[in-house]
Amino acid sequence: MAILKVDKLYFSYGERKVLRGIDFTINKSIVIGIIGANGSGKTTLLKNISGYLTPTYGNVFVLGKNIKDFTIKEKAKYIGYVPQDIVYDFEFSCYDIVMMGRIPYLKRFQSEKKEDRDIVRECMEITNTWQFKDKSIKELSGGERQRVYIARALAQKARILLMDEPVSQLDIKYQVEILSLVKDLSLKGILVIVVLHDINLASQFCDEIFIMKEGKIIASGSPRNVLTLNNINSAFSIDVEVFENPITHTPYVIPSLNGKEQLKVV
Ligand SMILES: Nc1ncnc2c1ncn2[C@@H]1O[C@H](COP(=O)(O)OP(=O)(O)OP(=O)(O)O)[C@@H](O)[C@H]1O
């Protein structure tokens, strides 16, 4: 049975049509990177998969069950979501934020058990956020906060992890650490779908890439098959050069200067 099936999905915000017929099926726990220009519908697609938004037309199935038929708690057990940076107005400690990931597993009025505390600690340690456990989430930098949200999603122990630009505010060390962790999670049986703006990080860490343009997936497959001059030009309206990364042997993309090097200030 497919882990995730997105079937003829359309979504509009009022009159504004944003997703225009998305169809795909994923049978394996892999890392899928979604890339595409600003406004192409990447976040809206993740929100429809997570059940946060309801498709205007079409369906999302998780392990054969329509996401519309999941209770909120069930949904949280199957799907973890790491949003783009949110700043809470409340003074939650980072520990409390990560413990929120365990709520789907608690019965009504039940407080957390040792198992929940152990999971929270483990998830904070692997994202290197245990050091912030007593700090207010508001006191952290954007990148530190993102690692706390990743820890919270991991604490949900969900089968599918959706991540919306999880490394956009991280420095290069944490970008590599978090994406290596993501890769490791997929090897442990979690399907990860991650929106990335950095095409080269997507190329290096994702098993498959979906390129979105104007609410459609215009190309999908391995980085080598998808990151072509034509696809990138079509999605981003920019000319690029594609090389092979000498270490990972995956495509490495740089913008083509087309004579603009003459404009360089020296
Ligand atoms: N709540 C909303 N109400 C109305 N329109 C919206 C809303 N959220 C997003 N949109 C519009 O839907 C389109 C797709 O937005 P979305 O955030 O999914 O794109 P994206 O590919 O994730 O963009 P980015 O790379 O800039 O994060 C955009 O044109 C955006 O303006």
The ligand as an SDF file (V2000), in Angstrom:
LIG
                    3D

 31 33  0  0  0  0  0  0  0  0999 V2000
   -3.6370   32.4790    3.0120 N   0  0  0  0  0  0  0  0  0  0  0  0
   -3.5610   32.8460    1.7250 C   0  0  0  0  0  0  0  0  0  0  0  0
   -4.5550   33.5520    1.1380 N   0  0  0  0  0  0  0  0  0  0  0  0
   -4.4940   33.9000   -0.1620 C   0  0  0  0  0  0  0  0  0  0  0  0
   -3.4680   33.6030   -0.9960 N   0  0  0  0  0  0  0  0  0  0  0  0
   -2.4430   32.9100   -0.4480 C   0  0  0  0  0  0  0  0  0  0  0  0
   -2.4300   32.4960    0.9380 C   0  0  0  0  0  0  0  0  0  0  0  0
   -1.2840   31.8160    1.1710 N   0  0  0  0  0  0  0  0  0  0  0  0
   -0.6120   31.8130    0.0050 C   0  0  0  0  0  0  0  0  0  0  0  0
   -1.2940   32.4590   -0.9550 N   0  0  0  0  0  0  0  0  0  0  0  0
   -0.8770   32.6490   -2.3660 C   0  0  0  0  0  0  0  0  0  0  0  0
   -0.7630   31.3580   -2.9490 O   0  0  0  0  0  0  0  0  0  0  0  0
    0.3630   31.3070   -3.8090 C   0  0  0  0  0  0  0  0  0  0  0  0
    1.2420   30.1210   -3.4130 C   0  0  0  0  0  0  0  0  0  0  0  0
    1.7580   30.3730   -2.1130 O   0  0  0  0  0  0  0  0  0  0  0  0
    2.7220   29.3340   -1.3810 P   0  0  0  0  0  0  0  0  0  0  0  0
    3.0590   29.9180   -0.0550 O   0  0  0  0  0  0  0  0  0  0  0  0
    2.1280   27.9890   -1.4290 O   0  0  0  0  0  0  0  0  0  0  0  0
    3.9780   29.3750   -2.3730 O   0  0  0  0  0  0  0  0  0  0  0  0
    5.4610   28.8560   -2.1460 P   0  0  0  0  0  0  0  0  0  0  0  0
    5.8460   28.1360   -3.4020 O   0  0  0  0  0  0  0  0  0  0  0  0
    5.5640   28.0940   -0.8710 O   0  0  0  0  0  0  0  0  0  0  0  0
    6.2420   30.2300   -2.0550 O   0  0  0  0  0  0  0  0  0  0  0  0
    7.6070   30.6670   -1.3050 P   0  0  0  0  0  0  0  0  0  0  0  0
    8.7360   30.0200   -2.0600 O   0  0  0  0  0  0  0  0  0  0  0  0
    7.6200   32.1540   -1.4950 O   0  0  0  0  0  0  0  0  0  0  0  0
    7.5200   30.2430    0.1350 O   0  0  0  0  0  0  0  0  0  0  0  0
    1.0650   32.6530   -3.6940 C   0  0  0  0  0  0  0  0  0  0  0  0
    0.7200   33.4260   -4.8060 O   0  0  0  0  0  0  0  0  0  0  0  0
    0.4940   33.2610   -2.4460 C   0  0  0  0  0  0  0  0  0  0  0  0
    0.4080   34.6440   -2.5470 O   0  0  0  0  0  0  0  0  0  0  0  0
  1  2  1  0
  2  3  1  0
  2  7  2  0
  3  4  2  0
  4  5  1  0
  5  6  2  0
  6  7  1  0
  6 10  1  0
  7  8  1  0
  8  9  2  0
  9 10  1  0
 10 11  1  0
 11 12  1  0
 11 30  1  0
 12 13  1  0
 13 14  1  0
 13 28  1  0
 14 15  1  0
 15 16  1  0
 16 17  2  0
 16 18  1  0
 16 19  1  0
 19 20  1  0
 20 21  2  0
 20 22  1  0
 20 23  1  0
 23 24  1  0
 24 25  2  0
 24 26  1  0
 24 27  1  0
 28 29  1  0
 28 30  1  0
 30 31  1  0
M  END
$$$$
